[in-house]
């Protein structure tokens, strides 16, 4: 379960690698946990971000569609009527069908099945834009002979927040003690009431050498948890019951599950507690009740990891692109 956090906090020193989770939990993971990750040393594919002159609109079915923005890259526009299709629009303005698609990359090439009635589309580029486009095209052609992964913009300026699971080190352990139990009454351990409340709130946490998660029962007297398999789900469970993966798992309510996304703002970030850097590739594999659309929540495992990232970068708005062939890396 993802719970977003938006309050800026100061950084704490990072001394432990996230692979050393707690107690006897090791960095040896099941194949199911490792399945989405790219092989060690895999070469990141070349890519191009497609969006600089596009706006996004949301259709009634919730899908996002990009339209060219009025600006100096387009000299003339056409407003689509119900009787129009890509070919008739191209012919009406004496351009080829390929030229129309090139000027309007949001339109599905060949099928033209997402041309929106009332939408505004470019039918004549400015000479400045054409000159720049030609230069960029020539540069790419000469620089590389391999295909380039084109990643289209999905959302612009979406909120970025962070979430984590409960750890005993982050809470006060004075006062009343609570025995946390499974749904059938088996004891999982005794903790402070403050920490027991945190376990209920976060949904996942650490007790001794156990990783526990809310079970499938009503939470009464803290008898509502289950122990998680530490090999298959070493960092907890998502709302879908899949493994939480630090610095990879994203919670989102308006992007399809198992979608790979690329967020350029986080590319190059140092991963707290490691010598690794983030490549910007993420996996949507969780959802949240605490926010709505145009919002992603990044799983960082520890609250102190959030504190470090927030202190170093202070990023709360990001652009989200298709992940394409980007590599999901194992940062643990």
MORASUL-V800118 format. One line per field, one symbol per residue. ss: DSSP state (~ for helix, > for strand, _ for the rest). psi: psi as a letter, one per 30 degrees, with the letter a starting at -180 (. if undefined). Layout:
# MORASUL-V800118
ss=???
psi=???
This chain:
# MORASUL-V800118
ss=_>__>_________________________~~~~____________>>>>___>>>>>_____>>>>>_____>>>>>>______~~~~~~~____~~~~~~~________________>>>>>>_~~~~~~~~~~~~~~~~~_____>>>>>>>>>>>>>>>>_>_~~~______>>>>>>____>>>>>>~~~~~~~~~~_>>>>__>>>>>________>>>>>_________>_____>_____>>>________>>>_~~~___>______>___>>>>>>_>______>>>>>>>_~~~~~~~~~~~___>>>>>>__________
psi=kkjlkfkkllllkjfkkffjekbgklgjlleeefefkllkgkkklklkkjffhklklklfgfkkkkkkkkagfkfklkkklfflleeeeeefghlleeeeeefiffkjkeehggkkkflkkkfjlleeeeeeeeeeeeeeeffkgllkjkjlkekkhlkkallllkkefglkglakkkjkllfggkkflklleeeeeeeeeffkakjbgkkllkahlkjkhgigllkkjfeeifgaklffglkkjkgekkkkfgkkkgkklkjfffkfkkjkglglkkgfklkjgllkfflblhkkjkkgekefeeeeeeeeehkgklkklkfbglkkkjg.
